[in-house]
């Protein structure tokens, strides 16, 4: 219980600040849900992750960097070798790091995903984030949230049900000190109890790499719509099927795994995806990027030592997954919530 309360308390300034914004009604429910989800009984490794936080050295955030590919913080003088080792070991105790990179006082967390590449694809296409309230659903450790702050967002709420990623965010923010960002242990299932379907609340909403993990894509898109204000922008990145030789409308429903992932339920063509988005109540839908995922963008590193994309492709034909499906292609689409 003490660990749960201590973790929840780290978010108290964020919850309190919400009370002075149009999201004031979110403050108390978010605090309650966070406390419920961050209980040691729910996560066998939670106490180990808390110990990793406690082992982080206390360091000055003399220069915070949120507008560059490698998000992070530096000090004027290099860290002593022993302190740098302490920092690296504490961060490594939160392995695996899926999103990044992060540059923290000379320690570079080279994550599995080059998330900066995804950010570069969307940065010039989306509505400017200056002064906007942003929700990032399935945010992982908060990389895109930090970048959103660096692009001028007023406040960013990230949600992700994986407690390890929430603890990674707490470690990062213990060093960076971004008071207008929080990553909380919630999922999109929690959104209906929070979002006002009539008024929404967020100006921009990111759903990056989430849709294909949802059994009901239409429900996911509707939940996101209800969290946007009328005219607010959805930024959706997801797997798609890109096979020009097949029908323009197509959906792959893997019978088993897809690229060794168990929970991939449906991968649509771009045309089918646009139909799904329109049916969910969005307008002005546009495709801004279509990219095949490469083993340079997603790969194993010293900070993510498990299998990665190279292990999930057919060794004789990298255009196919190990199961024989088309290899990952990701689409980035923008849409507005209708009035």
C-alpha positions, -999 to +999 in steps of 0.1 A: +000+000+000+028+024+008+044+019-026+011+024-043+005+057-024+040+069-031+037+063-068+002+079-070+016+109-051+041+115-079+012+124-101-005+147-076+008+180-091-006+170-125-040+160-111-041+193-091-032+214-122-061+197-141-085+214-117-078+247-133-084+235-169-115+224-189-104+189-178-112+195-142-137+167-140-110+142-149-088+150-119-104+129-092-113+098-114-077+098-128-063+098-093-086+070-081-079+048-112-041+054-109-041+043-073-061+012-081-039+001-109-005+007-092-009-018-065+019-043-059-006-072-059-014-065-095+022-065-107+047-090-095+077-069-105+063-035-093+084-033-061+116-040-082+107-012-105+101+011-076+135+002-063+150+012-096+133+046-093+148+050-058+183+041-072+182+069-097+207+096-088+194+131-080+207+152-109+201+189-120+180+194-151+201+222-164+190+218-200+159+199-209+156+188-246+121+180-258+122+193-294+150+170-307+150+133-318+168+122-286+146+135-258+163+141-226+183+163-202+219+174-198+240+192-172+269+216-177+295+191-166+298+154-175+287+130-147+314+113-127+318+077-140+303+061-108+272+083-110+268+076-148+270+039-140+244+042-113+221+060-137+226+035-164+220+005-141+188+020-126+174+027-161+184-008-173+164-023-144+133-011-163+142-031-194+128-035-221+126+000-235+103-001-265+101+037-274+128+063-276+155+074-280+163+092-248+196+110-239+199+114-202+231+130-188+253+112-213+234+079-211+216+071-244+186+048-241+185+033-276+150+019-276+137-008-299+117+017-319+131+047-336+101+067-324+117+098-337+112+085-372+074+083-366+074+117-351+092+132-381+065+117-404+037+135-386+053+167-372+047+189-402+013+173-412-007+177-380-023+208-367+002+229-347+003+218-311+009+252-296-015+256-267-034+224-273-045+197-249-033+163-261-043+128-252-020+099-262-037+065-260-013+035-257+015+059-252+042+035-238+067+054-218+056+088-230+081+096-258+054+112-280+041+132-251+075+147-244+077+156-281+043+172-280+054+194-251+085+203-271+061+213-300+042+237-277+013+216-263-003+231-232-008+198-214-004+161-224-021+131-208-007+097-219-024+064-209-010+029-212-021-002-192+014-016-190+028-007-155+064-011-166+060+017-191+044+039-165+074+033-143+097+041-172+079+074-176+083+081-139+121+074-142+123+097-172+103+125-156+123+122-124+152+134-145+134+157-169+108+173-147+080+179-173+051+190-150+026+193-178+028+156-189+017+124-171+016+088-182-011+069-163-019+032-161-052+033-180-065+018-212-090+030-238-116+008-219-114+035-192-123+064-216-161+060-217-163+069-180-142+100-185-150+115-219-180+137-225-194+125-258-210+159-264-180+182-257-149+160-258-120+177-241-088+173-261-077+192-291-054+165-305-055+127-299-028+102-308-035+065-313-001+051-325+001+014-329-031+005-310-059-001-334-049-036-346-047-048-310-084-040-305-110-067-311-135-040-321-118-013-341-151+006-345-155+008-307-119+020-303-124+048-329-157+058-313-141+061-278-114+083-293-140+105-310-158+111-277-126+124-261-120+150-289-137+184-289-157+190-321-132+198-348-104+182-328-077+161-346-072+124-345-037+112-353-039+075-361-010+052-370-017+015-375-008-016-395-024-018-429-024-043-458-008-027-489-013-052-518-021-033-550-028-066-568-057-074-545-091-058-540-090-021-529-110-031-498-095-059-478-090-069-442-065-095-429-077-114-399-048-136-388-059-170-377-029-172-353-001-148-347+011-120-369+048-113-368+049-134-337+023-111-320-006-129-304-031-100-302-033-087-337-070-089-346-076-071-379-053-053-404-073-034-430-064-019-464-061+019-464-095+021-482-111-001-455-095+019-427-108+052-442-143+037-442-140+027-406-128+062-396-157+078-415-183+055-400-170+064-365-180+101-370-148+117-384-144+139-415-115+154-435-097+121-435-064+120-452-035+096-455-002+114-448+023+085-448+025+049-458+058+032-448+071-003-447+086-010-413+123-018-416+148-035-393+165-002-390+134+014-375+124-015-352+153-037-339+168-053-308+193-031-289+211-033-256+180-016-241+156-041-257+172-075-257+143-097-268+131-107-303+124-078-326+113-073-362+142-092-378+132-123-359+096-120-371+102-119-408+106-149-432+144-153-434+141-162-471+116-135-480+115-103-459+084-092-476+065-118-455+062-124-418+074-156-403+038-169-406+035-160-443+015-128-440+025-095-457+053-078-437+044-048-416+033-017-434+021+013-413-002+041-423-005+075-407-039+092-411-053+124-398-090+131-393-113+157-376-141+149-352-173+160-368-196+185-352 
